[in-house]
Amino acid sequence: MRAVLALLALLTAPAPYPALAQEAAAPPTLVLPASLPPEVAEAILARPDRFADLAADLIHGHGTGGAIAPAAIETAIALDRAYFRARALRPFLEADLDADGTLQAPEIAARAATLSTTGRARLMRQQTDADADSDGTITPAELSRHAEAAVARASRPQDEALLRAVAIFDANTDGTASLAEIAQAMQTVAPD
């Protein structure tokens, strides 16, 4: 017991040579726009490299001249949502044999017969989800609700907030956020 106490005293004693004691490094100063919502700022600070990649992909994919305007960001988000909506509707469009926009159980069954076991199970589950009143018919209104529910499940508000945050990095206030502005901001967040 005395040996443990002696060791503890040695470990907690001040360093005999203060000049040789290493000082704790101060954390880097993190500079993010004050208008960022706290949860977005936290996500950027947690993975600045991920945010820089996301911003670059967004600018390259939807911007012009190496920069992007807020309206183009909203268009990119709307395109993602449209993709999720179309993906949810595709199995039903493939089963709408008479192209009337309404799906009857025999149409679903005909399509299901051409699918693998996994595909058939997925289609049957989607049919159950889409047929809100369980009457065996999927109406256009039910299809629309099903597609919007799929968008709500697939699109994440946190990801959309990160996309919108790109516009906040418009340091020169010209109405667009550029690759250079994003790179400069990320240098202040995660210096090399």
Helices and strands as residue ranges (DSSP letters): H 2-12, H 38-46, H 48-62, E 67-68, H 70-95, E 103-104, H 105-112, H 117-130, E 137-138, H 140-154, H 157-165, G 166-169, E 177-178, H 179-189
